[in-house]
Amino acid sequence: MALLPNGNYLRGDNVYRAFAFASEVWAAETLLEVQWGAGNATPTRIRDMLTKMGRTHGYTHESLRKMIYIARQRVRQLETQVEPLGQVERIWPPFDRTQTSSDRS
């Protein structure tokens, strides 16, 4: 099950779709911020990028902005929460936007 921003949980196939979409939004946001600068990865730009790439996960064009907003909340939640049982590691550490692909090899 996956926690929604409102405290409810997703169940079944919706969990996979939600996290797959959140991953796409996270990647698009990261790429757009590298390209256009921090704060310029707007929901409209993310929607346009995902639509062009065919990565909408079945969401309609009209609902994408709302789903992007929800996915961004989910990403922020995952980036800031720590693992259960008192561990210090974050569940999903924020992507280091300053690190280039050549730095990772």
SVG drawing of the C-alpha trace seen along z (x, -y; Angstrom):
<svg xmlns="http://www.w3.org/2000/svg" viewBox="-9 -29 42 34">
<polyline fill="none" stroke="black" stroke-width="0.4" points="0.0,0.0 1.1,-3.6 0.3,-6.6 -1.5,-9.4 -0.9,-13.1 -4.3,-13.1 -3.3,-10.1 -5.4,-7.5 -3.8,-4.5 -3.7,-3.2 -4.3,0.5 -3.6,3.0 -2.5,1.9 -3.0,-1.8 0.1,-1.6 2.3,-0.6 0.8,-3.2 1.1,-5.9 4.8,-5.2 5.7,-4.7 4.1,-8.1 5.7,-9.8 9.1,-8.5 8.4,-9.9 7.4,-13.3 10.5,-13.2 12.8,-12.6 11.0,-15.2 11.2,-17.8 14.9,-17.1 15.7,-17.3 13.7,-20.5 15.4,-22.1 18.8,-21.3 17.8,-22.7 15.8,-25.8 17.0,-26.4 15.5,-25.8 11.8,-26.6 11.2,-26.4 9.9,-22.8 6.2,-23.9 3.4,-21.4 2.6,-22.6 6.2,-21.9 6.3,-18.6 2.9,-17.6 4.2,-18.7 7.4,-16.7 5.6,-13.5 3.1,-13.8 5.8,-14.1 7.6,-11.1 4.5,-9.0 4.9,-8.7 1.4,-9.7 0.6,-6.2 -3.0,-6.4 -3.9,-9.8 -5.8,-12.1 -4.3,-15.4 -6.9,-17.2 -6.1,-15.4 -2.3,-15.4 -1.7,-18.7 -3.6,-17.6 -1.9,-14.2 1.5,-15.9 0.7,-18.0 -0.2,-14.9 3.0,-13.1 5.2,-16.0 3.7,-15.8 4.4,-12.1 8.0,-12.7 8.6,-15.3 7.1,-13.0 9.4,-10.2 12.5,-12.5 11.9,-13.8 10.7,-10.7 13.2,-8.5 12.9,-4.7 10.9,-3.1 12.5,-1.4 14.7,-4.4 17.1,-4.2 18.4,-7.5 18.4,-6.8 15.8,-8.6 13.3,-6.4 14.1,-8.1 17.1,-10.5 16.7,-13.7 18.5,-13.6 21.8,-15.5 21.1,-17.9 24.7,-19.2 26.2,-15.8 26.7,-15.1 26.4,-11.8 30.2,-11.6 30.6,-12.0 28.6,-8.8 30.8,-6.5"/>
</svg>
